[in-house]
Amino acid sequence: MNIPSGDPPQLFSLDHTPRPRSSLRRRFIAIGGWGCLVLALSLWGVLRCADSWPPATVVMFAPLYLVALLPGALLVVAAVFHRRALRPLVPAFVVTIGPVAGFCVPWNSASGGDVPAGLRLRVLTCNAHYSRVPAAPLDNLVTETRPDVVLLQEWNSKNRSEVLTGPEWHIHRDSGHFLASRYPIRRVEPLGNRSAGTQGSVTRYILGARSESVVLFSIHLASPRDGLSEVAKGDAFGMDNILANSELRWIQSRNLADWAGRVEGPVVLAGDFNTPPHSDIFRQVWNGYENAFTSAGWGWGYTFIVRGAAVRIDHILVGGGGRAIACWVGPNIGSPHRPVIADLAWPGGESKVQ
């Protein structure tokens, strides 16, 4: 029997060299992954300059959630065709979702920290945008969430609420602000009546809450709307107006922080700051206060949603040793601004106001 000489026949090919098309696809995925990471880190760095550098301020007001779409889509592609590309894509996706787009996780609540055993307050705030807000959505929200305090900015005098005019509520209305409180209103002080003025549109309330008192500031600061609109249209003066608006909000915020800093005891600042939390203003002016949604909210928490824009510019800040237990954004009640609701708590003790 003759046995053929030479190498034995191979049933399977041992050549694992990728086909040219597969290699090119992997290369594109890898380049895209590193590009996404560079873009995410660059945007994160740029946003650190928001309200100190006009181009960064424009980026801050952009719909940043859209930035997460690219690394999110590439994550799926890389998981199927090129898993090594997940190394840059995973951090790119995390950075764009979190620090860039502003997704929040309530780490403080999840850690199970002690809740202060003192004053508890549920606050609801919303900028009504001078819209003819229908009564039913607001009344339903108040009935469902049962806040202790409702603060409304730009409240149209023609708006009506059957719930908030009930006998259990103490009501006060002034130029641009509306307060409904389950606790007696001890004092009302208008501090500024123009959102575009250096004082902003701010009213300070002192409420008697059980054996304690709490000081609330209802806030509406200057809007960057005009400057952003000019930039979108390519107007050469748009950046100048963006800078001017940032400088005005710096002044307004410092004045407001000066008023709030005189309070000894529980203090709440709530309303339309017209300033996303990326802003340098928050890091420098409001670093001594807890932002309720940042600390105790879940998700992006966008409060101004109109024509593709989605930013978080309405806030509830808590000071005087208090903390936020929970915070969430409510449904549409007829204004481009969404309501913000927060559960706040302070340790026991008597508060004083200078």
C-alpha positions in Angstrom: 0.0 0.0 0.0 1.5 3.3 -1.1 1.2 6.3 1.3 1.4 9.6 -0.4 4.3 11.8 0.6 4.1 15.4 1.7 2.0 17.3 4.3 -1.2 15.6 5.4 -4.4 17.2 4.1 -6.0 19.8 6.3 -9.7 19.7 6.9 -9.8 23.3 8.4 -7.9 26.4 7.5 -5.4 27.6 10.1 -5.2 31.0 8.6 -6.9 33.4 11.0 -5.9 36.5 9.1 -9.0 38.8 9.1 -10.4 39.7 5.8 -9.6 43.2 4.6 -13.1 44.4 5.1 -13.3 43.1 8.6 -9.9 44.7 9.5 -11.1 48.1 8.1 -14.3 47.9 10.1 -12.4 47.2 13.3 -10.1 50.1 12.6 -13.0 52.5 12.1 -14.6 51.3 15.3 -11.3 51.7 17.3 -10.8 55.2 15.9 -14.4 56.1 16.7 -14.0 54.9 20.2 -10.9 57.0 20.9 -12.5 59.9 19.2 -15.6 59.7 21.4 -13.4 59.6 24.5 -11.4 62.7 23.4 -14.7 64.5 22.6 -16.2 63.6 25.9 -13.2 64.7 27.9 -12.9 67.9 25.8 -16.5 68.8 26.4 -16.1 68.1 30.1 -13.2 70.5 30.3 -14.9 73.2 28.2 -18.0 73.1 30.5 -15.7 73.8 33.5 -15.4 77.3 31.9 -19.1 77.9 31.5 -20.3 81.4 32.5 -16.6 82.4 32.5 -16.0 82.0 28.7 -18.8 82.7 26.3 -18.3 79.7 23.9 -18.4 77.4 26.9 -21.6 79.1 28.1 -23.2 78.4 24.7 -22.2 74.8 25.0 -23.7 74.6 28.5 -27.1 75.6 27.1 -27.0 73.1 24.2 -29.0 69.8 24.3 -26.0 67.9 25.6 -28.0 64.6 26.0 -27.5 64.3 22.2 -23.8 63.9 22.7 -24.4 60.5 24.4 -26.0 59.1 21.3 -22.7 58.5 19.4 -20.8 56.6 22.1 -24.0 54.8 23.0 -24.4 53.5 19.4 -20.8 52.6 19.0 -20.9 50.6 22.3 -23.4 48.3 20.6 -21.4 48.0 17.4 -18.1 47.4 19.3 -19.7 44.7 21.5 -20.6 42.8 18.4 -17.6 43.4 16.1 -14.6 44.7 18.1 -14.7 44.3 21.9 -11.3 45.9 22.4 -12.9 49.2 21.4 -15.0 49.0 24.5 -12.0 50.2 26.5 -12.3 53.9 25.4 -16.0 53.7 24.6 -17.2 52.7 28.1 -15.5 55.7 29.8 -16.6 58.0 26.9 -20.2 56.9 27.4 -20.0 57.4 31.2 -18.5 60.9 30.9 -21.0 62.0 28.3 -24.0 60.7 30.3 -22.8 62.0 33.6 -20.5 65.0 33.8 -21.4 66.3 30.3 -25.1 65.6 29.9 -25.7 65.9 33.7 -27.2 62.5 34.6 -27.6 62.3 38.4 -27.7 59.3 40.7 -28.8 59.9 44.3 -25.7 58.5 45.9 -26.4 60.3 49.2 -29.8 58.7 49.6 -28.5 55.3 48.4 -25.7 55.4 51.0 -28.4 55.4 53.7 -27.1 58.4 55.7 -28.9 59.6 58.7 -31.9 61.8 58.1 -31.8 64.9 60.3 -34.4 64.6 63.1 -35.9 68.1 62.9 -37.8 70.3 60.5 -39.1 68.5 57.4 -40.4 70.4 54.4 -41.6 69.4 50.9 -41.1 72.3 48.5 -42.6 72.6 45.0 -41.3 75.4 42.6 -42.1 76.2 39.0 -41.7 79.1 36.6 -45.1 79.5 35.1 -43.6 81.7 32.3 -46.6 84.1 32.5 -48.5 81.4 30.6 -52.2 80.8 31.1 -51.6 77.7 33.1 -54.7 75.5 33.3 -55.8 74.9 36.8 -56.3 71.1 36.6 -52.6 70.0 36.0 -51.2 72.2 38.8 -54.0 71.3 41.2 -53.6 67.6 40.4 -49.9 67.8 41.0 -50.4 69.6 44.4 -53.0 67.1 45.4 -50.8 64.2 44.4 -47.5 65.4 45.9 -48.9 67.3 48.9 -46.1 69.9 49.2 -45.8 72.1 52.3 -44.8 75.1 50.2 -45.5 76.1 46.6 -43.3 78.8 45.0 -44.3 80.0 41.5 -42.4 82.6 39.5 -43.9 84.6 36.6 -47.3 83.7 37.8 -50.0 85.1 35.5 -52.5 87.1 37.5 -55.3 85.5 35.5 -54.3 82.0 36.6 -56.5 80.3 39.2 -56.0 77.3 41.5 -58.9 75.8 43.3 -56.6 73.7 45.5 -54.1 76.5 46.6 -56.9 78.8 47.6 -58.3 76.3 50.1 -58.5 77.2 53.8 -55.4 75.2 54.7 -53.2 77.5 52.6 -51.6 80.8 53.5 -51.3 82.8 50.2 -49.1 85.7 49.1 -48.8 87.2 45.7 -46.6 90.1 44.5 -45.0 91.2 41.2 -44.0 88.0 39.5 -44.1 85.7 42.5 -46.8 83.5 44.2 -46.5 81.7 47.5 -48.8 79.1 49.0 -47.7 77.8 52.4 -49.3 75.4 54.9 -47.4 77.4 57.6 -48.1 81.0 58.6 -46.3 83.7 56.6 -44.5 85.8 59.1 -42.8 88.3 56.8 -42.5 89.1 53.1 -39.6 91.1 51.6 -39.4 91.9 47.9 -35.6 92.2 47.2 -35.8 92.7 43.5 -38.6 93.1 41.0 -36.8 92.7 37.6 -35.2 89.5 36.4 -32.9 91.5 34.2 -31.9 93.9 37.0 -28.9 93.5 39.2 -31.0 92.3 42.1 -32.9 89.9 39.9 -36.5 89.1 40.7 -36.3 87.8 44.2 -38.8 87.7 47.2 -37.8 86.5 50.6 -40.4 84.8 52.8 -40.1 83.9 56.5 -42.5 81.1 57.5 -43.4 79.8 60.9 -43.0 76.0 60.8 -44.1 74.4 64.0 -41.7 75.7 66.7 -39.2 76.8 64.1 -39.0 79.2 61.2 -37.6 78.8 57.7 -36.5 81.4 55.2 -37.4 80.9 51.6 -36.1 82.8 48.6 -38.3 82.7 45.4 -35.9 83.4 42.5 -35.9 84.4 38.9 -32.6 85.5 37.4 -31.7 87.0 34.0 -32.4 84.8 31.0 -29.7 84.2 28.3 -32.5 83.6 25.7 -31.7 86.7 23.5 -28.0 86.0 23.3 -28.5 82.3 22.5 -31.0 83.2 19.8 -28.5 85.6 18.2 -25.7 83.0 18.3 -28.0 80.4 16.7 -28.7 83.0 13.9 -25.0 83.7 13.4 -25.3 87.3 14.7 -21.8 88.7 15.4 -23.1 90.4 18.6 -24.4 87.1 20.1 -21.3 86.3 22.0 -21.2 89.8 23.5 -24.7 89.4 24.8 -23.9 85.9 26.1 -21.0 87.5 28.1 -23.1 90.3 29.3 -25.8 87.9 30.5 -23.2 85.8 32.4 -21.8 88.8 34.1 -25.3 89.9 35.1 -26.1 86.5 36.6 -22.8 86.6 38.5 -23.8 89.9 40.1 -27.3 88.6 40.8 -26.1 85.4 42.3 -23.5 87.1 44.5 -26.2 89.6 45.8 -28.5 86.7 46.5 -25.8 84.7 48.2 -25.1 87.8 50.4 -28.8 88.0 51.5 -29.0 84.2 52.1 -25.7 84.3 54.0 -27.3 86.5 56.7 -29.8 83.8 57.6 -29.1 81.6 60.6 -31.0 78.4 60.4 -33.0 76.7 57.7 -32.9 78.4 54.4 -34.2 77.4 50.9 -33.5 79.1 47.6 -35.9 77.9 44.9 -36.8 79.0 41.4 -35.5 79.8 38.0 -31.8 80.5 38.3 -31.4 80.4 34.4 -28.1 78.7 35.2 -27.4 75.0 34.6 -25.3 73.2 37.3 -22.2 73.1 35.0 -21.8 76.8 35.5 -18.8 78.2 37.3 -21.3 80.3 39.2 -22.5 77.1 41.0 -18.9 76.1 41.9 -17.9 79.5 43.3 -21.1 81.1 44.6 -23.3 78.1 45.6 -20.7 75.6 46.8 -22.0 76.0 50.4 -25.5 74.9 49.5 -26.8 71.5 48.6 -28.5 71.3 45.2 -31.5 69.1 45.8 -31.6 67.3 42.5 -27.9 66.9 42.1 -27.8 65.2 45.6 -31.1 63.4 45.7 -32.5 63.2 42.2 -32.4 60.5 39.5 -31.8 61.1 35.8 -31.1 64.3 33.9 -33.7 66.4 35.6 -34.2 68.8 32.7 -36.6 71.5 33.8 -36.8 73.7 30.6 -37.9 71.8 27.6 -38.9 73.5 24.4 -38.1 72.9 20.6 -35.3 70.4 21.2 -33.7 72.4 24.1 -33.5 70.6 27.4 -31.6 72.1 30.3 -31.8 72.0 34.1 -32.1 75.7 35.1 -34.7 75.5 37.9 -33.2 74.5 41.2 -33.9 74.0 44.9 -30.9 74.8 47.1 -30.9 74.0 50.8 -28.7 75.6 53.5 -28.5 76.0 57.2 -27.3 72.5 57.9 -30.1 70.9 56.0 -30.0 68.2 53.3 -32.2 66.9 50.5 -33.8 63.5 51.1 -35.5 63.2 47.7 -36.0 65.4 44.6 -37.8 64.9 41.3 -39.1 66.8 38.3 -42.8 67.0 37.8 -44.9 66.7 34.6 -45.8 69.4 32.2 -48.4 71.8 33.7 -48.7 74.2 30.8 -45.3 76.1 31.0 -42.1 75.3 29.2 -40.6 74.9 32.7 -41.2 71.7 34.6 -42.0 71.8 38.4 -39.3 70.7 40.8 -40.3 69.0 44.0 -37.9 68.2 46.9 -38.1 66.7 50.4 -35.8 68.7 52.7 -34.8 68.1 56.3 -32.8 69.9 59.0 -31.6 69.0 62.5 -33.7 70.4 65.4 -33.1 73.8 66.8 -34.4 77.4 66.7 -33.6 79.5 63.6 -33.1 83.2 63.6 -33.1 85.8 60.8 -31.0 89.0 60.8 
